[in-house]
Amino acid sequence: LTPDDIETGAREILRMGPKAVLIKGGHSFVEEQGKVGDGDFDGGNHVDVSEGFAQDYLLMSREFAEEGKPVKDRPRLCDGSRGVWICNDRYETIHTHGTGCTLSSAIATAWSMGQSERDDFSSGGKGEKVGALGSMYLVDACCIAKAYVNAGIARGVQLGKGPGPVVHTGFPSSHQHFPTVAFNAYSASPRSFLAMQSYRRAQTSQSEAVTLGRILPIVETVEWIEKLASTSGVEDIQLRIKDTSDYATVLDRIKSAQSICQRSGVRLWINDHWKAAIEAGGCFGIHLGQEDLASCVDFGGLDEIRAAGLAFGVSTHSYSELAVALGVRPSYISLGPVFPTSSKDVKFYPQG
């Protein structure tokens, strides 16, 4: 089966009446054909041809996918109605007995945890409406369940004869087991953006990666850029233009901001307006939210940003959005909101 076959099959099943379909990946095609390690083997476009990664496909009805969606009229890459390829590195082990049963049970459990948190809060209970848990919908639950299964496979051991069972662990807590959302089944591992490290990590790390400043002010005007660019301790500034969508105006403001930052030795990040940032030249990086990321991907923008040599940051507010960001392989990932905020209309709850 090719990825196109899988996607077609999911659509056909969805037309039969269910609200969502998850088609689970299995053994790689080269394993099934006994061709592991055979460099001359060509599996063509088989969905599991790779020995390197495993992937499942989730498709949801448009109405069902709207549940929990922050901006109803703008798509995200983790929206189930688009079709979501959930991928992870394939483990070299035979101890995978029970992966299907474990996956389905873990999905149901994670999904119910999110619903329980939302119900408790809405009924006046003690639920804290924690962002990551209160925002656990079906796509998020699938990502958490896949991480749970991955952790179990990684710790699998043989019990008796034959393949051993998946080990049951706790709630996924390691990035090593967390899956990514791929744009399609053929691009599970795109080229990464400029590597960066946090200010705190740089204090003890021997890495030569660029260090992100201790703080990253986010401002809406060139006037604020001018005020902050000469402030001691500010190494990065993000320009977030929201009062106009006129391309010429945006381009002019970015050029003015970049001129100021260049004189002050400060790195300029541009929020959302990636095309204008590339045309302006001299900017250090781009930061996109989930909706603008989807639009950028649809227009082939990630390749243009890579070609321009710009750093790249992505906002996340839930487990599925985190899986999307990991699949992009950005310079950094923003998690939030950490605390309640009145500075913008945030559709997710504090993750604190």
Salt bridges, closest charged atoms under 4 A:
ASP48 OD1 - ARG90 NH2 3.81
ASP56 OD2 - LYS146 NZ 3.04
GLU66 OE2 - LYS69 NZ 3.79
ASP79 OD2 - LYS69 NZ 3.27
ASP79 OD1 - ARG76 NE 3.06
GLU220 OE2 - ARG240 NH1 3.35
ASP236 OD2 - ARG267 NE 2.75
ASP243 OD1 - ARG253 NH1 2.68
ASP272 OD2 - LYS242 NZ 2.40
ASP292 OD1 - ARG74 NH2 3.08
ASP298 OD1 - ARG82 NH2 3.04
ASP303 OD1 - ARG306 NH1 3.43
GLU321 OE2 - ARG76 NH1 2.77
GLU321 OE1 - HIS317 ND1 2.84
ASP345 OD2 - LYS347 NZ 2.87
